Amino acid sequence: MSEHGCTGRFPTKNSLLVKCSFVPGRHFSHLARDATRPPSMTPTESAAVAVFYAVLAGAFVFRRLSLKDIYECLLNTGIITSMIMLIVGAARIFSDLLVSEASPQAIVSGMIGITNDPILLLLLVNLLLLIVGCLMDTTAAIIILTPVLLPVVMKAGVDPKLFGIIMCINLVVGM
């Protein structure tokens, strides 16, 4: 026996209790991952089912989640969602204003006037996206800049899907 009173053995009763309390948490990751493998659920539906399972496990299995905790989580989720939707709505209005004023066409002619080389044009767009990523929220930047920059890169011969990936990565790196 050590000086702390530990014999080095773990009682079988406690071992079984630890193993049984581990099972619901272990199934959570399998539920979230495996539900999307066959096309039975979309990733969003799978996430909703996983959250429902987590709430049930937290409330009834682990007994650490009360109705007050669930209410506070739902209230915080509603507040955060409303803030994000306000940003998205304002960005959408600004994007529509830019498009109605023919700003994308002016930007296309200006950037094509600087260079005709597609690689140099993509480097300029990357630099712009990195700077914008430092200053703006990613979602708002995507909503505002996509209708402005997509005609530029399409005129240069860049695939729109590739541009979407480039845009997201640059904005996140700039963040």
Secondary structure as GFF3:
##gff-version 3
##sequence-region A 1 175
A	DSSP	alpha_helix	12	34	.	.	.	ID=ss1
A	DSSP	alpha_helix	43	56	.	.	.	ID=ss2
A	DSSP	pi_helix	57	61	.	.	.	ID=ss3
A	DSSP	alpha_helix	67	100	.	.	.	ID=ss4
A	DSSP	alpha_helix	103	114	.	.	.	ID=ss5
A	DSSP	alpha_helix	118	135	.	.	.	ID=ss6
A	DSSP	alpha_helix	138	155	.	.	.	ID=ss7
A	DSSP	alpha_helix	160	174	.	.	.	ID=ss8
###
